[in-house]
């Protein structure tokens, strides 16, 4: 049961981080770099994978 909850938390955190990082890179390229409407998917996925694993595991370890 704990494993199922942990996997759900990892996937939810991954999805939220991926969307947030995508929006941030889109706005960065649009406003700061003037590169147009471009999302840096590589950076977004790497960040989402790292944060998606680390945050739920650290929350589990605290409990």
PyMOL Python script that loads the backbone (N, CA, C, O; Angstrom):
from pymol import cmd

cmd.read_pdbstr("""\
ATOM      1  N   UNK A   1       0.818  -1.192   0.000  1.00  0.00           N
ATOM      2  CA  UNK A   1       0.000   0.000   0.000  1.00  0.00           C
ATOM      3  C   UNK A   1       0.866   1.262   0.000  1.00  0.00           C
ATOM      4  O   UNK A   1       0.542   2.235  -0.681  1.00  0.00           O
ATOM      5  N   UNK A   2       1.959   1.252   0.755  1.00  0.00           N
ATOM      6  CA  UNK A   2       2.842   2.410   0.785  1.00  0.00           C
ATOM      7  C   UNK A   2       3.497   2.647  -0.567  1.00  0.00           C
ATOM      8  O   UNK A   2       3.716   3.791  -0.966  1.00  0.00           O
ATOM      9  N   UNK A   3       3.807   1.571  -1.264  1.00  0.00           N
ATOM     10  CA  UNK A   3       4.456   1.685  -2.562  1.00  0.00           C
ATOM     11  C   UNK A   3       3.523   2.347  -3.571  1.00  0.00           C
ATOM     12  O   UNK A   3       3.950   3.198  -4.352  1.00  0.00           O
ATOM     13  N   UNK A   4       2.268   1.961  -3.556  1.00  0.00           N
ATOM     14  CA  UNK A   4       1.292   2.538  -4.483  1.00  0.00           C
ATOM     15  C   UNK A   4       1.128   4.041  -4.215  1.00  0.00           C
ATOM     16  O   UNK A   4       1.042   4.829  -5.157  1.00  0.00           O
ATOM     17  N   UNK A   5       1.086   4.435  -2.959  1.00  0.00           N
ATOM     18  CA  UNK A   5       0.958   5.843  -2.597  1.00  0.00           C
ATOM     19  C   UNK A   5       2.210   6.617  -3.013  1.00  0.00           C
ATOM     20  O   UNK A   5       2.109   7.739  -3.509  1.00  0.00           O
ATOM     21  N   UNK A   6       3.386   6.024  -2.813  1.00  0.00           N
ATOM     22  CA  UNK A   6       4.636   6.673  -3.192  1.00  0.00           C
ATOM     23  C   UNK A   6       4.710   6.877  -4.701  1.00  0.00           C
ATOM     24  O   UNK A   6       5.109   7.949  -5.156  1.00  0.00           O
ATOM     25  N   UNK A   7       4.337   5.882  -5.475  1.00  0.00           N
ATOM     26  CA  UNK A   7       4.363   5.994  -6.932  1.00  0.00           C
ATOM     27  C   UNK A   7       3.382   7.058  -7.405  1.00  0.00           C
ATOM     28  O   UNK A   7       3.677   7.811  -8.333  1.00  0.00           O
ATOM     29  N   UNK A   8       2.221   7.121  -6.772  1.00  0.00           N
ATOM     30  CA  UNK A   8       1.236   8.147  -7.115  1.00  0.00           C
ATOM     31  C   UNK A   8       1.789   9.539  -6.822  1.00  0.00           C
ATOM     32  O   UNK A   8       1.617  10.459  -7.622  1.00  0.00           O
ATOM     33  N   UNK A   9       2.449   9.696  -5.682  1.00  0.00           N
ATOM     34  CA  UNK A   9       3.042  10.991  -5.341  1.00  0.00           C
ATOM     35  C   UNK A   9       4.155  11.363  -6.310  1.00  0.00           C
ATOM     36  O   UNK A   9       4.279  12.527  -6.690  1.00  0.00           O
ATOM     37  N   UNK A  10       4.968  10.388  -6.714  1.00  0.00           N
ATOM     38  CA  UNK A  10       6.047  10.651  -7.673  1.00  0.00           C
ATOM     39  C   UNK A  10       5.475  11.102  -9.008  1.00  0.00           C
ATOM     40  O   UNK A  10       5.964  12.070  -9.591  1.00  0.00           O
ATOM     41  N   UNK A  11       4.446  10.415  -9.504  1.00  0.00           N
ATOM     42  CA  UNK A  11       3.858  10.781 -10.791  1.00  0.00           C
ATOM     43  C   UNK A  11       3.177  12.143 -10.745  1.00  0.00           C
ATOM     44  O   UNK A  11       3.263  12.916 -11.699  1.00  0.00           O
ATOM     45  N   UNK A  12       2.506  12.437  -9.644  1.00  0.00           N
ATOM     46  CA  UNK A  12       1.846  13.725  -9.508  1.00  0.00           C
ATOM     47  C   UNK A  12       2.869  14.863  -9.437  1.00  0.00           C
ATOM     48  O   UNK A  12       2.698  15.897 -10.082  1.00  0.00           O
ATOM     49  N   UNK A  13       3.917  14.669  -8.664  1.00  0.00           N
ATOM     50  CA  UNK A  13       4.968  15.680  -8.569  1.00  0.00           C
ATOM     51  C   UNK A  13       5.674  15.856  -9.906  1.00  0.00           C
ATOM     52  O   UNK A  13       6.002  16.979 -10.288  1.00  0.00           O
ATOM     53  N   UNK A  14       5.910  14.764 -10.618  1.00  0.00           N
ATOM     54  CA  UNK A  14       6.526  14.817 -11.947  1.00  0.00           C
ATOM     55  C   UNK A  14       5.676  15.649 -12.898  1.00  0.00           C
ATOM     56  O   UNK A  14       6.195  16.516 -13.600  1.00  0.00           O
ATOM     57  N   UNK A  15       4.376  15.389 -12.923  1.00  0.00           N
ATOM     58  CA  UNK A  15       3.483  16.100 -13.840  1.00  0.00           C
ATOM     59  C   UNK A  15       3.426  17.592 -13.534  1.00  0.00           C
ATOM     60  O   UNK A  15       3.499  18.423 -14.439  1.00  0.00           O
ATOM     61  N   UNK A  16       3.296  17.922 -12.261  1.00  0.00           N
ATOM     62  CA  UNK A  16       3.235  19.341 -11.871  1.00  0.00           C
ATOM     63  C   UNK A  16       4.537  20.051 -12.219  1.00  0.00           C
ATOM     64  O   UNK A  16       4.520  21.171 -12.730  1.00  0.00           O
ATOM     65  N   UNK A  17       5.658  19.404 -11.944  1.00  0.00           N
ATOM     66  CA  UNK A  17       6.956  20.012 -12.236  1.00  0.00           C
ATOM     67  C   UNK A  17       7.172  20.160 -13.735  1.00  0.00           C
ATOM     68  O   UNK A  17       7.720  21.168 -14.180  1.00  0.00           O
ATOM     69  N   UNK A  18       6.754  19.177 -14.519  1.00  0.00           N
ATOM     70  CA  UNK A  18       6.917  19.241 -15.966  1.00  0.00           C
ATOM     71  C   UNK A  18       6.123  20.406 -16.551  1.00  0.00           C
ATOM     72  O   UNK A  18       6.637  21.153 -17.383  1.00  0.00           O
ATOM     73  N   UNK A  19       4.895  20.560 -16.125  1.00  0.00           N
ATOM     74  CA  UNK A  19       4.068  21.661 -16.626  1.00  0.00           C
ATOM     75  C   UNK A  19       4.656  23.010 -16.207  1.00  0.00           C
ATOM     76  O   UNK A  19       4.749  23.934 -17.015  1.00  0.00           O
ATOM     77  N   UNK A  20       5.048  23.112 -14.939  1.00  0.00           N
ATOM     78  CA  UNK A  20       5.606  24.371 -14.438  1.00  0.00           C
ATOM     79  C   UNK A  20       6.909  24.724 -15.158  1.00  0.00           C
ATOM     80  O   UNK A  20       7.096  25.869 -15.569  1.00  0.00           O
ATOM     81  N   UNK A  21       7.798  23.764 -15.311  1.00  0.00           N
ATOM     82  CA  UNK A  21       9.066  24.030 -15.993  1.00  0.00           C
ATOM     83  C   UNK A  21       8.835  24.375 -17.462  1.00  0.00           C
ATOM     84  O   UNK A  21       9.531  25.220 -18.023  1.00  0.00           O
ATOM     85  N   UNK A  22       7.871  23.730 -18.071  1.00  0.00           N
ATOM     86  CA  UNK A  22       7.541  24.059 -19.460  1.00  0.00           C
ATOM     87  C   UNK A  22       7.056  25.488 -19.614  1.00  0.00           C
ATOM     88  O   UNK A  22       7.467  26.194 -20.535  1.00  0.00           O
ATOM     89  N   UNK A  23       6.184  25.914 -18.712  1.00  0.00           N
ATOM     90  CA  UNK A  23       5.677  27.285 -18.757  1.00  0.00           C
ATOM     91  C   UNK A  23       6.796  28.293 -18.494  1.00  0.00           C
ATOM     92  O   UNK A  23       6.876  29.329 -19.155  1.00  0.00           O
ATOM     93  N   UNK A  24       7.656  27.983 -17.526  1.00  0.00           N
ATOM     94  CA  UNK A  24       8.759  28.903 -17.206  1.00  0.00           C
ATOM     95  C   UNK A  24       9.724  29.030 -18.378  1.00  0.00           C
ATOM     96  O   UNK A  24      10.131  30.141 -18.716  1.00  0.00           O
ATOM     97  N   UNK A  25      10.099  27.918 -19.003  1.00  0.00           N
ATOM     98  CA  UNK A  25      11.019  28.005 -20.140  1.00  0.00           C
ATOM     99  C   UNK A  25      10.357  28.690 -21.332  1.00  0.00           C
ATOM    100  O   UNK A  25      11.024  29.397 -22.088  1.00  0.00           O
ATOM    101  N   UNK A  26       9.063  28.488 -21.503  1.00  0.00           N
ATOM    102  CA  UNK A  26       8.338  29.178 -22.571  1.00  0.00           C
ATOM    103  C   UNK A  26       8.371  30.686 -22.358  1.00  0.00           C
ATOM    104  O   UNK A  26       8.680  31.444 -23.278  1.00  0.00           O
ATOM    105  N   UNK A  27       8.049  31.118 -21.134  1.00  0.00           N
ATOM    106  CA  UNK A  27       8.061  32.549 -20.836  1.00  0.00           C
ATOM    107  C   UNK A  27       9.473  33.131 -20.920  1.00  0.00           C
ATOM    108  O   UNK A  27       9.664  34.257 -21.379  1.00  0.00           O
ATOM    109  N   UNK A  28      10.449  32.360 -20.476  1.00  0.00           N
ATOM    110  CA  UNK A  28      11.845  32.827 -20.553  1.00  0.00           C
ATOM    111  C   UNK A  28      12.248  33.065 -22.005  1.00  0.00           C
ATOM    112  O   UNK A  28      12.822  34.104 -22.330  1.00  0.00           O
ATOM    113  N   UNK A  29      11.948  32.102 -22.878  1.00  0.00           N
ATOM    114  CA  UNK A  29      12.316  32.247 -24.283  1.00  0.00           C
ATOM    115  C   UNK A  29      11.506  33.340 -24.967  1.00  0.00           C
ATOM    116  O   UNK A  29      12.002  33.994 -25.885  1.00  0.00           O
ATOM    117  N   UNK A  30      10.290  33.541 -24.540  1.00  0.00           N
ATOM    118  CA  UNK A  30       9.439  34.548 -25.163  1.00  0.00           C
ATOM    119  C   UNK A  30       9.814  35.954 -24.719  1.00  0.00           C
ATOM    120  O   UNK A  30       9.877  36.861 -25.549  1.00  0.00           O
ATOM    121  N   UNK A  31      10.064  36.155 -23.432  1.00  0.00           N
ATOM    122  CA  UNK A  31      10.285  37.497 -22.900  1.00  0.00           C
ATOM    123  C   UNK A  31      11.768  37.874 -22.861  1.00  0.00           C
ATOM    124  O   UNK A  31      12.142  38.952 -23.323  1.00  0.00           O
ATOM    125  N   UNK A  32      12.604  37.008 -22.321  1.00  0.00           N
ATOM    126  CA  UNK A  32      14.008  37.355 -22.096  1.00  0.00           C
ATOM    127  C   UNK A  32      14.870  37.119 -23.334  1.00  0.00           C
ATOM    128  O   UNK A  32      15.574  38.025 -23.780  1.00  0.00           O
ATOM    129  N   UNK A  33      14.820  35.914 -23.890  1.00  0.00           N
ATOM    130  CA  UNK A  33      15.690  35.580 -25.033  1.00  0.00           C
ATOM    131  C   UNK A  33      15.152  36.065 -26.368  1.00  0.00           C
ATOM    132  O   UNK A  33      15.897  36.120 -27.346  1.00  0.00           O
ATOM    133  N   UNK A  34      13.890  36.415 -26.429  1.00  0.00           N
ATOM    134  CA  UNK A  34      13.229  36.845 -27.674  1.00  0.00           C
ATOM    135  C   UNK A  34      13.381  35.773 -28.760  1.00  0.00           C
ATOM    136  O   UNK A  34      13.528  36.088 -29.941  1.00  0.00           O
ATOM    137  N   UNK A  35      13.343  34.490 -28.336  1.00  0.00           N
ATOM    138  CA  UNK A  35      13.504  33.381 -29.270  1.00  0.00           C
ATOM    139  C   UNK A  35      12.176  32.916 -29.851  1.00  0.00           C
ATOM    140  O   UNK A  35      12.145  32.025 -30.699  1.00  0.00           O
ATOM    141  N   UNK A  36      11.096  33.506 -29.406  1.00  0.00           N
ATOM    142  CA  UNK A  36       9.788  33.095 -29.888  1.00  0.00           C
ATOM    143  C   UNK A  36       9.172  32.076 -28.950  1.00  0.00           C
ATOM    144  O   UNK A  36       9.610  31.906 -27.812  1.00  0.00           O
ATOM    145  N   UNK A  37       8.149  31.403 -29.449  1.00  0.00           N
ATOM    146  CA  UNK A  37       7.432  30.434 -28.631  1.00  0.00           C
ATOM    147  C   UNK A  37       8.164  29.090 -28.706  1.00  0.00           C
ATOM    148  O   UNK A  37       7.901  28.271 -29.588  1.00  0.00           O
ATOM    149  N   UNK A  38       9.084  28.884 -27.766  1.00  0.00           N
ATOM    150  CA  UNK A  38       9.901  27.671 -27.721  1.00  0.00           C
ATOM    151  C   UNK A  38       9.929  27.163 -26.283  1.00  0.00           C
ATOM    152  O   UNK A  38      10.196  27.922 -25.352  1.00  0.00           O
ATOM    153  N   UNK A  39       9.650  25.869 -26.113  1.00  0.00           N
ATOM    154  CA  UNK A  39       9.741  25.234 -24.793  1.00  0.00           C
ATOM    155  C   UNK A  39      10.972  24.339 -24.791  1.00  0.00           C
ATOM    156  O   UNK A  39      11.150  23.532 -25.703  1.00  0.00           O
ATOM    157  N   UNK A  40      11.808  24.468 -23.799  1.00  0.00           N
ATOM    158  CA  UNK A  40      13.003  23.641 -23.669  1.00  0.00           C
ATOM    159  C   UNK A  40      12.601  22.334 -22.970  1.00  0.00           C
ATOM    160  O   UNK A  40      12.620  22.239 -21.743  1.00  0.00           O
ATOM    161  N   UNK A  41      12.237  21.332 -23.779  1.00  0.00           N
ATOM    162  CA  UNK A  41      11.722  20.079 -23.232  1.00  0.00           C
ATOM    163  C   UNK A  41      12.792  19.290 -22.497  1.00  0.00           C
ATOM    164  O   UNK A  41      12.496  18.616 -21.510  1.00  0.00           O
ATOM    165  N   UNK A  42      14.030  19.364 -22.965  1.00  0.00           N
ATOM    166  CA  UNK A  42      15.109  18.611 -22.315  1.00  0.00           C
ATOM    167  C   UNK A  42      15.278  19.055 -20.868  1.00  0.00           C
ATOM    168  O   UNK A  42      15.321  18.226 -19.960  1.00  0.00           O
ATOM    169  N   UNK A  43      15.373  20.346 -20.659  1.00  0.00           N
ATOM    170  CA  UNK A  43      15.522  20.887 -19.307  1.00  0.00           C
ATOM    171  C   UNK A  43      14.291  20.576 -18.464  1.00  0.00           C
ATOM    172  O   UNK A  43      14.412  20.227 -17.289  1.00  0.00           O
ATOM    173  N   UNK A  44      13.110  20.700 -19.058  1.00  0.00           N
ATOM    174  CA  UNK A  44      11.865  20.452 -18.321  1.00  0.00           C
ATOM    175  C   UNK A  44      11.772  19.006 -17.856  1.00  0.00           C
ATOM    176  O   UNK A  44      11.398  18.754 -16.710  1.00  0.00           O
ATOM    177  N   UNK A  45      12.105  18.044 -18.725  1.00  0.00           N
ATOM    178  CA  UNK A  45      12.034  16.633 -18.344  1.00  0.00           C
ATOM    179  C   UNK A  45      13.069  16.270 -17.287  1.00  0.00           C
ATOM    180  O   UNK A  45      12.763  15.548 -16.338  1.00  0.00           O
ATOM    181  N   UNK A  46      14.282  16.765 -17.446  1.00  0.00           N
ATOM    182  CA  UNK A  46      15.333  16.461 -16.465  1.00  0.00           C
ATOM    183  C   UNK A  46      14.948  17.002 -15.095  1.00  0.00           C
ATOM    184  O   UNK A  46      15.063  16.300 -14.090  1.00  0.00           O
ATOM    185  N   UNK A  47      14.495  18.235 -15.056  1.00  0.00           N
ATOM    186  CA  UNK A  47      14.070  18.845 -13.800  1.00  0.00           C
ATOM    187  C   UNK A  47      12.884  18.093 -13.195  1.00  0.00           C
ATOM    188  O   UNK A  47      12.849  17.861 -11.986  1.00  0.00           O
ATOM    189  N   UNK A  48      11.917  17.714 -14.023  1.00  0.00           N
ATOM    190  CA  UNK A  48      10.740  16.996 -13.533  1.00  0.00           C
ATOM    191  C   UNK A  48      11.099  15.614 -12.994  1.00  0.00           C
ATOM    192  O   UNK A  48      10.525  15.175 -11.997  1.00  0.00           O
ATOM    193  N   UNK A  49      12.024  14.935 -13.628  1.00  0.00           N
ATOM    194  CA  UNK A  49      12.437  13.614 -13.152  1.00  0.00           C
ATOM    195  C   UNK A  49      13.141  13.733 -11.802  1.00  0.00           C
ATOM    196  O   UNK A  49      12.849  12.973 -10.878  1.00  0.00           O
ATOM    197  N   UNK A  50      14.053  14.672 -11.690  1.00  0.00           N
ATOM    198  CA  UNK A  50      14.804  14.826 -10.438  1.00  0.00           C
ATOM    199  C   UNK A  50      13.885  15.236  -9.300  1.00  0.00           C
ATOM    200  O   UNK A  50      13.877  14.603  -8.245  1.00  0.00           O
ATOM    201  N   UNK A  51      13.115  16.290  -9.512  1.00  0.00           N
ATOM    202  CA  UNK A  51      12.233  16.776  -8.450  1.00  0.00           C
ATOM    203  C   UNK A  51      11.116  15.774  -8.170  1.00  0.00           C
ATOM    204  O   UNK A  51      10.698  15.610  -7.023  1.00  0.00           O
ATOM    205  N   UNK A  52      10.634  15.105  -9.215  1.00  0.00           N
ATOM    206  CA  UNK A  52       9.566  14.117  -9.041  1.00  0.00           C
ATOM    207  C   UNK A  52       9.970  12.937  -8.181  1.00  0.00           C
ATOM    208  O   UNK A  52       9.113  12.313  -7.555  1.00  0.00           O
ATOM    209  N   UNK A  53      11.237  12.620  -8.134  1.00  0.00           N
ATOM    210  CA  UNK A  53      11.711  11.516  -7.301  1.00  0.00           C
ATOM    211  C   UNK A  53      12.149  11.998  -5.923  1.00  0.00           C
ATOM    212  O   UNK A  53      11.840  11.363  -4.915  1.00  0.00           O
ATOM    213  N   UNK A  54      12.865  13.112  -5.875  1.00  0.00           N
ATOM    214  CA  UNK A  54      13.472  13.565  -4.618  1.00  0.00           C
ATOM    215  C   UNK A  54      12.431  14.033  -3.596  1.00  0.00           C
ATOM    216  O   UNK A  54      12.500  13.644  -2.429  1.00  0.00           O
ATOM    217  N   UNK A  55      11.483  14.848  -4.011  1.00  0.00           N
ATOM    218  CA  UNK A  55      10.533  15.419  -3.038  1.00  0.00           C
ATOM    219  C   UNK A  55       9.662  14.343  -2.384  1.00  0.00           C
ATOM    220  O   UNK A  55       9.560  14.338  -1.157  1.00  0.00           O
ATOM    221  N   UNK A  56       9.029  13.430  -3.131  1.00  0.00           N
ATOM    222  CA  UNK A  56       8.237  12.403  -2.433  1.00  0.00           C
ATOM    223  C   UNK A  56       9.081  11.493  -1.530  1.00  0.00           C
ATOM    224  O   UNK A  56       8.623  11.083  -0.463  1.00  0.00           O
ATOM    225  N   UNK A  57      10.301  11.179  -1.952  1.00  0.00           N
ATOM    226  CA  UNK A  57      11.145  10.335  -1.098  1.00  0.00           C
ATOM    227  C   UNK A  57      11.544  11.065   0.169  1.00  0.00           C
ATOM    228  O   UNK A  57      11.584  10.456   1.239  1.00  0.00           O
ATOM    229  N   UNK A  58      11.840  12.350   0.080  1.00  0.00           N
ATOM    230  CA  UNK A  58      12.201  13.095   1.280  1.00  0.00           C
ATOM    231  C   UNK A  58      11.012  13.254   2.208  1.00  0.00           C
ATOM    232  O   UNK A  58      11.184  13.245   3.427  1.00  0.00           O
ATOM    233  N   UNK A  59       9.816  13.399   1.670  1.00  0.00           N
ATOM    234  CA  UNK A  59       8.619  13.464   2.512  1.00  0.00           C
ATOM    235  C   UNK A  59       8.361  12.135   3.200  1.00  0.00           C
ATOM    236  O   UNK A  59       7.939  12.110   4.356  1.00  0.00           O
ATOM    237  N   UNK A  60       8.603  11.048   2.517  1.00  0.00           N
ATOM    238  CA  UNK A  60       8.409   9.720   3.107  1.00  0.00           C
ATOM    239  C   UNK A  60       9.427   9.470   4.210  1.00  0.00           C
ATOM    240  O   UNK A  60       9.099   8.883   5.241  1.00  0.00           O
ATOM    241  N   UNK A  61      10.659   9.916   3.996  1.00  0.00           N
ATOM    242  CA  UNK A  61      11.715   9.712   4.970  1.00  0.00           C
ATOM    243  C   UNK A  61      11.455  10.508   6.246  1.00  0.00           C
ATOM    244  O   UNK A  61      11.824  10.058   7.331  1.00  0.00           O
ATOM    245  N   UNK A  62      10.827  11.683   6.140  1.00  0.00           N
ATOM    246  CA  UNK A  62      10.524  12.507   7.306  1.00  0.00           C
ATOM    247  C   UNK A  62       9.473  11.867   8.212  1.00  0.00           C
ATOM    248  O   UNK A  62       9.502  12.057   9.428  1.00  0.00           O
ATOM    249  N   UNK A  63       8.559  11.121   7.632  1.00  0.00           N
ATOM    250  CA  UNK A  63       7.470  10.533   8.426  1.00  0.00           C
ATOM    251  C   UNK A  63       7.899   9.347   9.166  1.00  0.00           C
ATOM    252  O   UNK A  63       7.098   8.741   9.879  1.00  0.00           O
TER     253      UNK A  63
END
""", "prot")
cmd.dss("prot")
cmd.show_as("cartoon", "prot")
cmd.util.cbc("prot")
cmd.orient("prot")
